[in-house]
Amino acid sequence: MPVVATNTAANSALRFLNNNSAQAAGSVGKLASGSRIVKASDDAAGLAIGTRLMADVTALTQAGINASQGASVVQVADGGLGRVGDVLQRMKALAAQSLSGVPTDTERGFIDAEYQQLALEITDIAGTTRFNGASLLDGGVAASTTANYFVGTDVSDTISVTFSALAGSVAGFTAALLGITSSVASAGAASNSMIAIDRAIDLVSEARATAGALISRFEFRGQQIATSLENIDAAKSAIMDVDLAAEQSKLVSSQVLVQAAVSAVSQANQIPQSLLRVLQ
């Protein structure tokens, strides 16, 4: 039974008050942060898993950006190749015109003048097709360097692109590398140029097909990353996010218990006074 020296009832009520206050404070922290795990002791295993999932979300978010950038780079190269292809078609038409028996030597000279300018234009296109300052089609250092785009959560999740290897048999798409630096000033030269142009058109078509496949791969990878992000976010939410309705209910319950415990402590503290009055 309680005595004046040691008020066990008050001690017990105070213990429950502290416990209920801690539970109420914990619920307030969870509701304020939106997280079910405010401190490691709330759920050590859940915290470890959730932290790893958050790291995956961070990596995948950047991987999605990388995939989009990779597709953009290849699209720039494909746009340049498309322009090269258009110029080659015009050069083929000029070669065919020179092959005809109609033009005179003087007229073939005029045709060849345009042909030579178009060859220079192809070289200019190859040199000015750039992304972030790097030329993609001229066969230079940037074009021959393999770029690895990180598109996942593991170091092996990469897509490699080497622009000088888009068409396997040529290192770049300048007029010299395509082999179209001859002339159409005579029927014989035009015949040789026609063969060279056809080969160049095939090379550009091959390169554009490779570029298209790479763009498609980047786009599908971007879609896969978006799906993974959605699923991982859902898993992280299930582990880390607080159930607002349930936690609010717990908070109300804890607050009621705190009020009851405060009342109990107050009443327990009056017991020794009652005993003293009896002794008096």
TORFI-190448 format. One record per residue (C-alpha): x, y, z. Coordinates in steps of 0.001 Angstrom, whole numbers, plus 500000, padded with zeros to 6 digits. Layout:
// residues N
[pt [X Y Z]]
...
***
This chain:
// residues 280
[pt [500000 500000 500000]]
[pt [501220 503582 499459]]
[pt [503167 505287 502157]]
[pt [504346 508832 502624]]
[pt [508037 508110 501910]]
[pt [507533 506196 498663]]
[pt [504562 506972 496437]]
[pt [504491 503903 494183]]
[pt [501186 504941 492619]]
[pt [502653 508248 491510]]
[pt [505749 506519 490174]]
[pt [503615 504095 488161]]
[pt [501419 506892 486813]]
[pt [504501 508926 485917]]
[pt [505970 505967 484024]]
[pt [502807 505627 481953]]
[pt [502765 509380 481397]]
[pt [506309 509265 480029]]
[pt [505519 506280 477790]]
[pt [502363 507865 476401]]
[pt [504119 511204 475893]]
[pt [506906 509449 473973]]
[pt [504344 507658 471790]]
[pt [502528 510924 471103]]
[pt [505813 512659 470254]]
[pt [506744 509787 467940]]
[pt [503411 510053 466134]]
[pt [503835 513821 465756]]
[pt [507314 513294 464278]]
[pt [506035 510718 461793]]
[pt [503104 512888 460743]]
[pt [505318 515950 460380]]
[pt [507969 514123 458337]]
[pt [505599 511914 456380]]
[pt [507896 508996 457128]]
[pt [507064 505862 459076]]
[pt [510714 505546 460097]]
[pt [511940 508713 461812]]
[pt [514786 507013 463653]]
[pt [516545 503699 463097]]
[pt [514909 502076 466115]]
[pt [511482 502500 464511]]
[pt [512330 499767 461959]]
[pt [516011 498969 461450]]
[pt [515455 496498 458604]]
[pt [512929 498762 456898]]
[pt [515330 501692 457137]]
[pt [518121 499680 455496]]
[pt [515862 498522 452658]]
[pt [514303 501949 452189]]
[pt [517688 503659 452080]]
[pt [518846 501265 449370]]
[pt [515670 501862 447395]]
[pt [516160 505634 447655]]
[pt [519695 505200 446313]]
[pt [518290 503190 443389]]
[pt [515728 505919 442714]]
[pt [518489 508538 442629]]
[pt [520607 506448 440260]]
[pt [517670 505587 437990]]
[pt [516554 509215 437804]]
[pt [519978 510184 436478]]
[pt [520018 507088 434248]]
[pt [516783 508284 432655]]
[pt [518410 511648 431944]]
[pt [521450 509864 430515]]
[pt [519274 507744 428211]]
[pt [517491 510857 426961]]
[pt [520802 512616 426348]]
[pt [522202 509563 424558]]
[pt [519215 509484 422235]]
[pt [519606 513223 421605]]
[pt [523276 512869 420673]]
[pt [522559 510076 418199]]
[pt [519620 512046 416769]]
[pt [521974 514953 416082]]
[pt [524307 512576 414242]]
[pt [521386 511087 412319]]
[pt [520255 514566 411300]]
[pt [523721 515282 409912]]
[pt [523756 511970 408068]]
[pt [520383 512803 406573]]
[pt [521773 516043 405168]]
[pt [524816 514189 403791]]
[pt [522441 511748 402122]]
[pt [520482 514593 400526]]
[pt [523673 516106 399116]]
[pt [524793 512720 397786]]
[pt [521514 512371 395926]]
[pt [522141 515704 394210]]
[pt [525720 514684 393397]]
[pt [524434 511463 391853]]
[pt [522048 513476 389704]]
[pt [524950 515653 388546]]
[pt [527046 512584 387723]]
[pt [524159 511133 385736]]
[pt [523739 514437 383899]]
[pt [527437 514506 383008]]
[pt [527245 510890 381798]]
[pt [524653 511871 379220]]
[pt [525822 512604 375732]]
[pt [524002 515931 375696]]
[pt [526335 518241 377734]]
[pt [529384 519722 376042]]
[pt [532770 519714 377741]]
[pt [532165 523291 378810]]
[pt [528801 522391 380306]]
[pt [530367 519409 382062]]
[pt [532789 521886 383589]]
[pt [529861 523822 385036]]
[pt [528310 520598 386308]]
[pt [531607 519617 387893]]
[pt [531885 522999 389606]]
[pt [528626 522334 391466]]
[pt [529738 518753 392135]]
[pt [532950 519974 393781]]
[pt [531090 522500 395909]]
[pt [528724 519789 397100]]
[pt [531674 517588 398036]]
[pt [532969 520456 400160]]
[pt [529523 520840 401692]]
[pt [529529 517191 402774]]
[pt [532847 517736 404529]]
[pt [531445 520870 406177]]
[pt [528341 518992 407347]]
[pt [530522 516260 408840]]
[pt [532630 518848 410641]]
[pt [529770 520984 411934]]
[pt [527498 518197 413139]]
[pt [528345 518678 416799]]
[pt [526957 517964 420236]]
[pt [528330 519876 423204]]
[pt [531177 521129 421032]]
[pt [532293 517691 419801]]
[pt [532150 516834 416075]]
[pt [530356 513544 415533]]
[pt [530864 512679 411859]]
[pt [534277 513910 410783]]
[pt [536254 510872 411950]]
[pt [538199 512969 414469]]
[pt [539079 512196 418070]]
[pt [535576 512836 419423]]
[pt [533953 510732 416713]]
[pt [536343 507827 417247]]
[pt [536052 507862 421049]]
[pt [533565 505418 422532]]
[pt [531008 507133 424769]]
[pt [529471 504954 427477]]
[pt [526050 506092 428680]]
[pt [525160 504840 432176]]
[pt [521510 503769 432024]]
[pt [520842 501709 435148]]
[pt [521859 501068 438742]]
[pt [524846 498786 438130]]
[pt [528197 499792 436639]]
[pt [527596 497338 433793]]
[pt [524335 499033 432771]]
[pt [525755 501060 429889]]
[pt [525048 501687 426214]]
[pt [528186 502342 424173]]
[pt [528263 504612 421118]]
[pt [531168 505151 418709]]
[pt [530150 507467 415882]]
[pt [533079 506542 413661]]
[pt [531797 502954 413751]]
[pt [528241 503703 412611]]
[pt [529230 502454 409159]]
[pt [531842 499810 409810]]
[pt [534026 500291 406742]]
[pt [534589 504065 407060]]
[pt [535857 506140 409965]]
[pt [533843 509249 409136]]
[pt [531629 510963 406630]]
[pt [533755 513658 405022]]
[pt [534004 513638 401237]]
[pt [537527 512211 401435]]
[pt [536561 509398 403820]]
[pt [533538 508567 401675]]
[pt [535738 508487 398571]]
[pt [533800 511044 396547]]
[pt [536521 513610 395830]]
[pt [536744 512778 392102]]
[pt [535095 514871 389393]]
[pt [532369 514686 386767]]
[pt [534217 516856 384237]]
[pt [534163 514028 381690]]
[pt [531920 511073 380974]]
[pt [534590 508649 382180]]
[pt [535137 510552 385413]]
[pt [531390 510807 385915]]
[pt [531081 507023 385546]]
[pt [533673 506474 388270]]
[pt [532049 509094 390455]]
[pt [528671 507412 390050]]
[pt [530116 504178 391454]]
[pt [531742 506038 394359]]
[pt [528551 507940 395123]]
[pt [526472 504757 395166]]
[pt [528911 503269 397657]]
[pt [528777 506443 399768]]
[pt [524973 506372 399740]]
[pt [525067 502757 400950]]
[pt [527473 503720 403750]]
[pt [525295 506615 404869]]
[pt [522201 504408 404757]]
[pt [524000 501797 406853]]
[pt [525066 504443 409356]]
[pt [521542 505855 409608]]
[pt [520147 502365 410191]]
[pt [522663 501852 413003]]
[pt [521839 505274 414438]]
[pt [518132 504502 414286]]
[pt [518679 501242 416147]]
[pt [520653 503074 418839]]
[pt [517968 505741 419199]]
[pt [515338 503023 419539]]
[pt [517426 501274 422184]]
[pt [517861 504478 424180]]
[pt [514133 505197 423977]]
[pt [513134 501705 425111]]
[pt [515680 501873 427922]]
[pt [514207 505207 428988]]
[pt [510747 503616 429111]]
[pt [512088 500681 431115]]
[pt [513763 503082 433554]]
[pt [510498 504985 433988]]
[pt [508686 501723 434770]]
[pt [511382 500694 437252]]
[pt [511213 504095 438931]]
[pt [507458 503783 439315]]
[pt [507720 500315 440878]]
[pt [510640 501182 443166]]
[pt [508888 504355 444308]]
[pt [505834 502271 445191]]
[pt [507967 499783 447140]]
[pt [509806 502591 448952]]
[pt [506527 504261 449796]]
[pt [505126 501037 451269]]
[pt [508203 500692 453504]]
[pt [509014 504296 454403]]
[pt [505873 506420 454118]]
[pt [503584 506856 457101]]
[pt [499918 505830 456988]]
[pt [498457 509226 457834]]
[pt [495048 507960 458947]]
[pt [496447 505205 461160]]
[pt [499126 507438 462674]]
[pt [496623 510225 463339]]
[pt [494437 507710 465147]]
[pt [497434 506590 467232]]
[pt [498243 510213 468051]]
[pt [494709 510903 469280]]
[pt [494817 507737 471384]]
[pt [498211 508679 472847]]
[pt [497008 512203 473628]]
[pt [493986 510822 475482]]
[pt [496253 508491 477457]]
[pt [498621 511385 478231]]
[pt [495734 513397 479633]]
[pt [494591 510401 481678]]
[pt [498128 509826 482957]]
[pt [498475 513505 483931]]
[pt [495262 513212 485896]]
[pt [496470 509972 487483]]
[pt [499791 511540 488506]]
[pt [497936 514456 490054]]
[pt [495647 512148 492007]]
[pt [498517 509881 493066]]
[pt [500426 512881 494388]]
[pt [497479 513688 496645]]
[pt [497597 510295 498404]]
[pt [500493 511153 500761]]
[pt [498725 514378 501695]]
[pt [495616 512396 502581]]
[pt [497673 510074 504785]]
[pt [499307 513028 506507]]
[pt [495924 514489 507285]]
[pt [494907 511161 508854]]
[pt [498026 511239 511045]]
[pt [497216 514752 512140]]
***
